[in-house]
Amino acid sequence: MQVTSLTWELTLGVLALFLLADVLVVARKPHTPSMRECTAYLVFYVSLAVLFGLFVWRTWGGQYAGEFYAGWLTEYSLSVDNLFVFLLIMAKFRVPARLQQSALLVGIIIAIVLRGIFIALGAAVINSYAWVFYIFGAFLIYTAVKLAREGESDDDEFEENRLLKAVERRFPATSSFHGSKLSVVQGGKRLITPMFIVILALGTTDLLFALDSIPAIYGLTKEPYLVLTANIFALMGLRQLYFLIGGLLKRLIYLSIGLAVLLAFIGVKLILHALHENNLPFLNGGQPIHSVPDIPISVSLGAIVTILGVTTIASLAKSSRDRAAAAAVPAQPLPPPSQDDDNPLA
């Protein structure tokens, strides 16, 4: 896949303009977006990603378009799982509803920058050390097993990481929010605000999630251009998705299992691809093992759509059955009043 410098510059420039427009809209009037607003933005960003995939198809062919769509769907599904943690962060720090958009937007911009660095490092490592696919594949399978064992989390609180605790100990902070300001001057001293801590929590949390998502998408495509654009498109609609499906996340009870299957599938695909292009001297003399199948991107894309579709349908069906069962349970009658209750002087 030959991507010219001009194509890189135009793509990143256009995407930066969309993000800048988002920043200006939120900065001008912080507010809690309506369902109609969130839906309109989300449809716009999803349509933009679909159109970009068609652009890739026309320019470089269906193989790379399939890789983009597979990577985008995978990153989007992993981002949905991230939203639950974002909800916990907002609850933990009691972020006012009208300021949540600002916090999410800055956190997403930080995530894009950090993922860009991760993607560049990943591309450099893969180009120099092809055997890293074995490590990526094993790591994804390990993550999948861990995620499947944990299942649905019952935790309703966000546990601060070491960096957040160190910042809170080192820098004095105000007890209340001051709009979207990250710091204020009080009593002649510069103090950070809770908004600074919230944005730091969002950014560092997404950095941890990137440890799973970056190897996962490199299991679907080795093209840095597709890896970066798939990540950006998945993150661009995340803010609206947060407000749109906040309540729906509780109903996706099989999401962890579905993501575990998805990560395990990509992990196996990575290892099979590594064996197909083997370069380890102690394994088959460093020669490719042609008998090992190399899963094509069409099969990968179909598997991703199937896994996500079955997970969503099964989760919603189970939630509906649970609500129906709860509604069918008759209310317990109140016990009859005792003689002492009838006689208040007793």
Secondary structure as the mmCIF struct_conf table of DSSP 4:
data_model
#
loop_
_struct_conf.conf_type_id
_struct_conf.id
_struct_conf.beg_label_comp_id
_struct_conf.beg_label_asym_id
_struct_conf.beg_label_seq_id
_struct_conf.end_label_comp_id
_struct_conf.end_label_asym_id
_struct_conf.end_label_seq_id
HELX_RH_AL_P HELX_RH_AL_P1 SER A 5 ARG A 28
BEND BEND1 LYS A 29 LYS A 29
HELX_RH_AL_P HELX_RH_AL_P2 MET A 35 TRP A 60
HELX_RH_AL_P HELX_RH_AL_P3 GLY A 62 LYS A 92
TURN_TY1_P TURN_TY1_P1 PHE A 93 ARG A 94
HELX_RH_3T_P HELX_RH_3T_P1 ALA A 97 LEU A 99
HELX_RH_AL_P HELX_RH_AL_P4 GLN A 100 SER A 128
TURN_TY1_P TURN_TY1_P2 ALA A 130 TRP A 131
HELX_RH_AL_P HELX_RH_AL_P5 VAL A 132 GLU A 150
BEND BEND2 GLU A 152 GLU A 152
BEND BEND3 GLU A 157 GLU A 157
HELX_LH_PP_P HELX_LH_PP_P1 PHE A 158 GLU A 160
HELX_RH_AL_P HELX_RH_AL_P6 ARG A 162 ARG A 170
BEND BEND4 PHE A 171 PHE A 171
STRN STRN1 ALA A 173 ALA A 173
BEND BEND5 SER A 175 SER A 176
TURN_TY1_P TURN_TY1_P3 GLY A 179 SER A 180
BEND BEND6 LEU A 182 LEU A 182
STRN STRN2 SER A 183 GLN A 186
TURN_TY1_P TURN_TY1_P4 GLY A 187 GLY A 188
STRN STRN3 LYS A 189 ILE A 192
HELX_RH_AL_P HELX_RH_AL_P7 PRO A 194 TYR A 218
TURN_TY1_P TURN_TY1_P5 GLY A 219 LEU A 220
HELX_RH_AL_P HELX_RH_AL_P8 PRO A 224 MET A 236
TURN_TY1_P TURN_TY1_P6 GLY A 237 GLY A 237
HELX_RH_AL_P HELX_RH_AL_P9 LEU A 238 LEU A 244
BEND BEND7 ILE A 245 ILE A 245
TURN_TY1_P TURN_TY1_P7 GLY A 246 GLY A 247
HELX_RH_3T_P HELX_RH_3T_P2 LEU A 248 ARG A 251
TURN_TY1_P TURN_TY1_P8 ILE A 253 TYR A 254
HELX_RH_AL_P HELX_RH_AL_P10 LEU A 255 HIS A 276
TURN_TY1_P TURN_TY1_P9 GLU A 277 GLU A 277
TURN_TY1_P TURN_TY1_P10 PRO A 281 PHE A 282
BEND BEND8 LEU A 283 LEU A 283
HELX_RH_3T_P HELX_RH_3T_P3 ASN A 284 GLY A 286
TURN_TY1_P TURN_TY1_P11 HIS A 290 SER A 291
BEND BEND9 VAL A 292 VAL A 292
HELX_RH_AL_P HELX_RH_AL_P11 ILE A 297 ALA A 328
BEND BEND10 VAL A 329 VAL A 329
HELX_LH_PP_P HELX_LH_PP_P2 PRO A 330 SER A 338
HELX_RH_AL_P HELX_RH_AL_P12 GLN A 339 ASP A 342
TURN_TY1_P TURN_TY1_P12 PRO A 344 LEU A 345
#
